[in-house]
């Protein structure tokens, strides 16, 4: 993950916070449409934690209809 991405994706005590403009662009949506569709439950996310040789990694996937965007992060011990 590059330095600008690290400011757009942050770890919180509840999970992860991802910049809406980043995700909207990755899904081909305007930020306003992204928020509208998220409120409707059409945009949603999945968090997967790696096991075995993938332990310490987290994959975030955000889905909108037939589109999706995923990023794999190295988990930082807290």
Phi, psi and omega in degrees: 000132181277173187296320180295324178295326182295335176277340182267342178231116183233149176276136174237173180291341178265353182148244181228150174241124182241134180301125184298322180295322177300308183293317179305313179297319179296330180266001179076029182242156169284156177303321179296315179296320177306309182295319178299314181290329177293317178299327179281350180085011181275334171259127180212166184234158177227135177244126179239131177259132182291151176233164179060232182290348176263006179304139182093356178250150176228133175250123175258129177233128176246129185243142174218111183051238181269004181259150174208157175224132181233149173218139177254128182242150171276124182285136180260127178297139180248000000 
